[in-house]
Amino acid sequence: MITASIPVVMPTYARADIAFERGEGAWLWSADGRRYLDFASGVAVTALGHCHPALVAALREQAGKLWHCSNLYRVPGQERVAKRLVAASFADTVFFCNSGAESLECAIKMVRKYHDENGQPNRYRVICATGAFHGRTLATIAAGGQEKHLKGFEPMVEGFDHVPFGNINALRSAITAEAAAILVEPVQGEGGIVPGDPDYLRRLRAAADEFGILLVFDEVQTGMGRTGRLFAHQHGGVSPDIMTLAKGLGGGFPVGACLATAEAAKGMTAGTHGSTFGGNPLAMAAAEAVLDVMEQPGFLDGVDHIATVLREGVERVCARYPEAIAEVRGLGLMLGLKAKIPNTDLVARLMANGLLTVGAGDNVVRLLPPLVIGEEEVAEALALLDRTLSQGMP
């Protein structure tokens, strides 16, 4: 029998031919010694930059004590981090997991359990937005609804309906007797950095209340300071019933969380959900260190300030190259360049000049720098962007 050749690492990623061996702050060094300015942040993960002293110290200390003990027992770190997340948010309770997709799975299960507890098991459908991204599990690709993610994995998991992002009339029309929840990202990330209007988010809250369904915000990418507030929905003064977090919560260590009100989580009793590794002592040490930094007085004000500096600079540079960039959009340190050339080409050309960025839907290039960048790094990034765009179109 002839077996097809396949790499030892399963080829599910279109990886750039570069390997990094160390990082510090907003900078990464490749194995060949070249330095890169990191405006990708591991796709909005390394919120405090690389090797932040507080994170390094916290993990070193915890690694010398206890790595894992399982959720068969109390994990004091979970209790401390959950208490702080609850105090900083709308929520009453937190479930810890390892990733954004897992936090969404918890949210979807919670939605169904909530209505089952209310004697309405027929209410299970979740209304989502077109262009959304909620993860790579079978349920979360169905929630995202994008053909490129669903192809080859049919039949699609049942229970998800899609309406245009930002269209409140279409959403209200989709609410049937089987509707259980509304699920949206306050800013669509993978879909192309599309911020939801604050009034739209408030109208989602009103619709959920009117029809007796739950409102779920996916803040996996937008949460933990990325938009200049701890959570993006806080810009609109609106609160969900359930919120998912991951990425920046661990500053690079795998950790996710699903936050909920007591009412939304009333069905989540012993045995209804679980995770072997979720909320282990190492993950909680990382999350606690991240919160220590982000809750320092003035930290989020600093993010807001540097985000304004970056946005103004990016708009100024891009305005000089209308043949390459159609639009700059986003919120806080979550910016998108709507390109007129293939975004994959622009990402590659920026990387060749020393600036790391991330592609997104709608032919967008994402700028997702660490929240700790200073004006010097912003100036360097703008110079690299200007140099790249000035080199002409392919």
N, C-alpha and C positions, 0 to 999 in steps of 0.2 A: 504493500500500500504506500502511495506517495502522499506525504503530509505537506500541506502548504506551509511555506515559511512565514513565521510571525515573530516580531521582536519579543524578547523576554518580558519587557514592560508592555502591557497591552496597548496597542496604538489608538487609544480613544481621544488623544489630544493632537492638535496640529502645533507641535512645539517649535519654537524658535531654536536655532542651533546655537544656544548659549547656555552656560551653566554658571551660577553664582556660588561663591564660596564664603563670602562674608559681607556684612552690612553694618552700617552705623548711621543712625538718624535717617535722613532722606536719601542716603547713598548706598549703592551696591557695587561690589567688585567682582568681576568675572574671574574664572579660573586663569585666564591669561593676563590678569592684572589690570584690565581696563576698568575705569570708574564710570558708573551710570547714575544719573539722577532719577530716582524712583517716583514717578507720578502715576504708578499703577497700584502700589501698596498691596500687592498680592490680591488684587481685585477688592479694594476697600477693606482689607483685613488688618494690615500693620498700621493701625490708627496712630500709634505712638512712635512710629518709625522702627528702625531695626536696632535691636539690642538696647532698648531703653533701660537705663540703670535700675529703675524700680521693678521692671518685669524680670530682669536678670536676677536681681537679688531675691525676689519673691520665689522664683522657681528653684533657685539653688538651695534656698532654705528649706522649701517643702520637699525637694528631691532627697534631702538627707533625713527626712522624717518618715514619710508615707506617700506612696504613689497611688495605691488602689486598695479599697476595702469592700467595695460593692454597696449597692443600695439596700442590702439586707439590714444595714445598720445606719445609725445617725451619721451624717457627715457635717460636722460643725461649720465647715467652710460654706456649704450650701445654705445653711441657715443665715450666716452673716451676709452673703452676697444677695440672697433673696430679700432679706430685710432692707437692704440698701436700694435694690431695684424697686421694691414696692414703695419705699419712701419717696423715690424720685419720679414715680409714675402714677397712673390711674389704677394700677393693679392691686390685688389683695394677695395673690399667690403666684408661684413660679415653678415650672417644671424645667429641669436642666437636662440637656442632651448634648450632642457632639457637633451638630451642623445645622445650617439653615434649613435644609430639606427636612431634617428630623423635627425641627421646631414647627414647620408647616404641617407635617403629618400629625403631630400632637394637636395642633389647632383644628385640623379637619375632623379628627376623632372627637375632640371636645365639642365641636358644633353638633355633631350627630348625637352624642350622648346627652347633650343639654335638652334637645327636643324629645329624645326618648324618655328622659326623666320627667318631662312635662306631659307625657302621654300622647305625644304626636310623632311617632317614629316615621310617619310618612313625610315629615319635613326633613329633607336631607340634601337638597340641591344647594349648591354654592354658586352665587353669581360673581363672575370674575371679569376682568377687563381684557380686551384684545391687546396684544403686544406685551402681555405680562410675562414674568418669569418667576416661578416659585420653587424651582428645584428640579432634580433629575430622577426622582422616584416615579413609579407608575402613576401614583395619585397626583404628584405635583406637576408632572408634565401635562396631565389632563387639565389641571387647574390653570396652567400657563396657556394651554390651547394652541401652541404654535406648531404648525405642520412639520417644520424642520426637526423638532424635538420628538414629535409623535410618530414619525414615519418609521415603520418596521416594528413598532411596539403595540400595534393594534391587537385586539380591540381596546379602545380607549376606556379607561376607568369611568364608569357612569357617575353622573351626579354634578356635572359642572356646565354652566351656561356662560356665554361670553357676550358682552356688550361693549361698545366703543368707550375707551377711557375718557373721562371728562363729560360724558353725555348722561346727565341725570335723568332725562326723560326716557331714554332707552333703558336705563337701569330700572326705573320704576315699572316700565311696561313688562319687564322680565320677571317681576316678582309674582309668583303663582302660589297656590296653596301648598306646594311642595318646597317652597323656598325656605332655606334654613339660615343663610348668612350671606353677607357681602364680603368679598376678599379683594383688597387692592393694595398696591404699593403707593405710599404718598408721593414718591417720585419713582417713576418707572426707570429701572437701571439698565438691565440687559436690553430692554425695549428701545433704548436710545436717549436716556436722560430726559425724561418728560415729566416735569413737575405737575402735580395735581393742584389746581387752583384751590386756595383755602376755602372759598365758598362752596366748591364742589365737595370737598371733604365734609364740610358742615352739613350739606344737604344729604350726603350718604348717612350721616348720623341720624338725621331727622327721618329719613326713609326707613332705616332699620327700626327705630323706635315706633314709627307709625304701624309697621306691619309685623311687629313682634319677632324680628329676626336679629341675629348677632352681627356686629361689625368687627371685621378682622383686618388689622393693618399688618402687612408684611414689611417689617423694618429691618430685615436681615442686612441689607446694604445701606439703608439710610440711617439706621440707628447708631447710637453711641457717638454723637457729636458730629457726624459727617456733614450735616447741613447747617451747623452753627447752633443748633439746639441739641439737647441730649437725644431727643427723638423728633423726627421730622414733623409728625402730626401736631407737635406743640406750636408750630408756626401759625396754625389755623385755630388754635384754642379749642380743639375738638378731641375727644377721647374715644378709643375703641372699647370693645368688650374683651378682645383678645389681641395680643401683639406678639409677633415672632422676632427674635433677635439671633444674631450669630456674628460672623465676620469680626468687626471691631471689638466685640465684647471680650475676647481673649487676647487681643493685640497680636495675634499670630498663633496662639495656642488654640487647638480645636475645642470650641465650646459654643453651644447654642442654648437658647432659653425660650420658653413660651410663657408669657405673662397673661394673667386673666383676672377678671373680677371674681368675687366669691360666687356671684349668681351664675356666671358663665361656666365656672368650673365645678358646680355643685355635683355633677355626676362623676367626676374624676376621683373615684375612691380606690382603695387598695385593690390591685389586680387589674385595673382598667388600662393601665399603660405602664411602660417601664423602659429602662435602658441600662445595659450592663456597665458601660463606661461613663454614662452621662453624669456630670457633676462630680467627677472624681477629685481627690484632693489637689492634684496638680492643676487641673482646669480651674478650680475655685481659687487657688492662689493667684493664678494669672488674672482672672476676672476681678478679684479684689484689688490687685495692684493697678489695673486699668481704672477702676472706679476711684482709687486713691488719687490718681493724677487728674482725671477728668472732673472730679468734684472739688478740686482746689479753686479758691476764689479767683475769678478772672480768666480761668482756662477757656471756657466757651466763648467769653467775650473776645479773647485772643483769636480763637478760630474764626469768629465772625469778622473780625478786622482783617485778618490775612486773606480770608475768602474774598472780601471786597477788593483788596489790593490785586489779587490774582485775577479776578473777573475783569476788572477795569483794564489790566494789562493785556489779557488775552483778547479782549474785544478790540483794543487798540492795534495789536499786532495783526489780528485776522482781518481787520478793516482794510489793511494794505494789500490783501490778497483775495479779492472777491472772486477771482477765477478758481480759487481752491476751496474756500470756506464759505458756505451759504449762511450759517447761523451759529451763534454761541448761545447755549442754553444750560440751565441747571439751577442748582441751589447750594449755597455754601461751597464746600470743597468737593463738590460732585458736579463737575462741568462736562458738557458734551460739545464737541465740534462737529457740526453737520457738514460733512465733506462733499465736494463735487467730484473728487477722484475716489477710487476705491479706498475705503477706510483701512483695508489690510495693507495697501501700499503706503499710506501715510504713517501707519503704526511702524512699519518696517523702516521707513526712511527716518523717522524720529529716533528709533532705536539705533540706527547706524550713526546718528549724530550724538548719541549719548543720553537721550531722554526716553524713558520707558512709559508707555501709555497702554490703554486697553481698548479694543474694539467693542462696539455694541450694535444693536439693531438700528435700522433706518440709516445705515452708512455713517454712523457716528463714531468718533474717537473720544474715549473718556479720559479725563484728567482727574485722578483720584489720589492726590498727594497725601502724605501723612499729615495729621492734624497739627503736628509740632513744627512744621516748616516755618522758616523765617523769611524776611524780605530778601535776603541774599539768595536763598534757593529759588524764590519766585523770580528774581531778576535773571538768574541763570537759566531757568526753564523758559522764560520769555525769549531770551537770546537764542536758545536752541530751537524754539518754535519758529522764530523769525528766520534763522539761518536755513532751516529745512524748507520752509515755504518759499524762500527767495531762490531756491535752487531750481525752480521751474517744475512744470508738470511733466510726467512721463509721456 
